[in-house]
Amino acid sequence: MLTKDHLHNCKNCKKRNNIFALLNDEELEHVDNNRYELTFNKGEIIFKQGSPLTHVACITEGLAKLYIEGLNKRNLILSFAKPVQMIGGPGMFVDYRHHFSVAAVEETTACLVDTKIIEELIEHNPVFACDLLKRTNQISIANFKKFINLTQKQMHGRIADAFIFLLDEIYGRNPFVITISRQDIADLTAMSKENVIRVIKVFRDQGLLRVDGNVIEILNKKELIRIGETG
C-alpha cells in the first residue's frame, strides 16, 4: 500500500465523485485538507469487516469488491466499486464499524476522507445530505433485488445475470478483459467455484460466450438476458 498525499486538489480533480459538486469552496477545501490518497495492490484490503469505520473511500482508479465475510470463510460479494464511487457503510451514526469488507480487485487508488468531515457536511449542507441519502437508498434497492435473485433463481440465471452485470456496469465493453477471478464470480452469485466453471462451459458450448483466458466476449446478449429473467 502506497501513500500519495495530495497529488490532486479536490476543487480541480476530474476523478472526484459528483456529490462533491454540491459543496461550496470552503466545504470543498475542508474535505481537501482532511483526506489522503492511497494506492492498494491487487488483493489488498481497503476496509475490513468489523474494524472501526473512521473514513469513507472515494475510488479514483481501479476496481474494488465489497463483500460480506460469512461463516466457514464463505464470502458474498455485494457489488464492485469503480471510479468515481464513494464507499462508506451502514455503520456510520450506528456503531462506527465496517459491516462488509472492501478489497482491491486490481491496483486501485482511493481518497480516504475522515467520517467526521462527512458528518459535518451532512449536518450543515442539506442538499449534500439529501443526495447522500438518495445514493444510500439506491444501494439498498439494488441489494434487495440481488438477494431476491440469489434466493429465487437457478444457477444458470444467476450466472447470466452476473455476466450482463459485468458487461454493462463494470467493464462497459465487449469483449472485455475480466479482472475478477472465478472465485469472485462464485462469491457474486452465491455458488461454488466448480458450479461457476460448469455453467460457463455450458454457455460457451451453447455459443453464448467466448472465453479465451481472461478475455470474455458476450456472443448472444439477448439470450443471456432471457435466461437471467426466467431464472
N, C-alpha and C positions, 0 to 999 in steps of 0.2 A: 504494500500500500504506500503510495507516494503522495505526500502533501504538497499542494501547489497553491500557496496563499495568494489570493487576489491577482490572478493572472488576467482577470477581466473585471470590468466595472459594471455593476448591476444596471446602471442607467443606460449604458450603451450596448449591453450584452444582447446578441442576436439569438442566444440559446436559452433565454430565461422563459419561464412559464408565463403565459399571458395574464395570469391572475395578478402579477406584479405591475401590470399596466394600470391597475386600479389604485395604485398608491401615488401620493404626491411626492415631490422631490425630497422633502425632508424624511418621509417614511422610507423611501427607497434607499436613501443614504444610511438610514438606521439599519436596514437589512444588510447593506453592503459592509457596514462596519462590524457586523456580528455574524459573519459567515466565514467559511473556509472551504477550499476545494480539495478533493481527494480523488486519486485515481486508484481503482481496485483492479487487480489482476483477475483473470477468469477463475471462478470458483471461490473467490474471497467473499467473506461475509460482510455485508454493509450494516445490517441490523440483525441482532439475534433475538429470537423469540424468548420472552421472559426477562430480557435485560431492560435497564432503565431507558425510558423514552425521553431523551434530552434534546434531540434535534430532529428536524424533518430533512429529507434529502430531495434535491431537485436534480434529476438526471440531465446531464448536458451532452454526454456521448456514451455510446454503447448500449447494452441491454442487460436488465436485471430481472430476476424472477422473485415473486412474492409467494411464499408458501407457508402452510401450517405444518409444524412438526408433530406428527401423530405418534401413536404407540408403535413399538417394535420397529422404530426407525422408518416408518412409512410416512411419506410426505404427501400433501395435497397442494398442488400449485393453484393459487387463486388467480393469478394473472402475471403479466410481464409489464415492466416499465421501460420505456424508451424515451429519448429526448422529445418533448421537454416536460415530462411528467414530474409531479411532486408526490413524494411518498411520506405519509405521516403515520397515522394509526388511530384506532378507536380508543387507545389508552389515554389520549390527551383529555384532560378535565376529569378523568376517572381514576386510574391507578398509576398513570405515568409509567406503564410497562409496554413493551412491544408484544403484541398478540399474534404476530407472524414474523417469520424471518425473511430477510432480503439478501440475495447473493448475486454476484456478478456472473452472468452467463458468458460474457466476453469482456474484454477490457472495457471498463466503464468509469466515466468521470462524473462526479456529483458535487454539487454545492450543498453543504450542510449548514442549516440555519437553526439557531437556538429556538426551542419551542416557546421560550418566554417572549421572544420577539413576535412570533406568530400570534400568541395570545394577546399581546398589546395591540396588534393590528386588528384583531377580531373585536376587541373592546372599543377601539376608537374610530374604526373605519367600517361603518355598517355595510357599505357596498362590497368591500372585500369579504366581510363575514358572510353575507348572503351568497356570494359566488362560491366561497369555500364550502358552505352548507350544500349548495346545489351539486357540487362535484362529489361530495361525500355521499349524497343520496343516489347519484348516478352509479357510484361504485356498489352501493347496497343493492340496487335493482339488478345490476349485472351479476352479482353473486347469487341472488335469488334464482335468476334464470339458469345459472351454471349448476346450482345444486339440484334443480328440477331435472336438468339434462342428465346429470350423473346418476340420479336415482331412478329415472324412468326410461332411459334409452339403453339399447343393447350396445355391445362393443362396437359394431360397425358404425352405428350412428354417432357414437362418441368420437371415434377416430375421424370420421368425415367432418364433424364439426371442428375438430382440432385443426385439421389442415386448412379448412376455409378460414378459420380464425388467424392462423399463421400467415396465410396469403394476404388477407385483407387488412388485418390490424397490426401485424408485426413487421413483415418484410416488404409488403407493398409492391412486389414484382413477381413475374412468373416467366421463367423458372427463378428459384431463389436458393441461395446457399444457407442451409439450416445450421444455425449455431447452437441449438439446443440438442441435447442427447436423446437417445431413445428412452432412457430412464426418465428424462424430463417430460416426454410425451406421455409416458405411463403415469407419472405423478399429476399431469394435467387432466388426464381422463379417468383417474381412479382405477387403473388397470395394472396388470403385471407387465413387466417388460417383455416377457415371452409372448403374451397375447397381442401386445402392440406390434411386435415384429410379424406375427402371424397375419394380422389383419392388413398390415401394409403390403405384405406379399400377395394377399388376395386382391387388393385394389390394383396392385401393379399387374397381376395376371389378367385382370379384367380390363386393363387399358385405361384406368382412371388416373394413375400416377406413373411418372417416370422417375426412377430412383437411381442415381449414379453417384455413389459415395454420399457426400453431403449436399449434392445438388438435387433438388426436388422440383419437378415440373407437374403442375396440375393439367392433365390432358382432357378431363371432362368435368369441369366445374359444376355444370348444371346437374349432372348425375350425383356428384358428391353432395350438393345442396339437398337434392331429393332424399338421399339416404339419411342425411342429417335430420331432415324434417320428419321422416317416417320412423326414425329411431331403429 
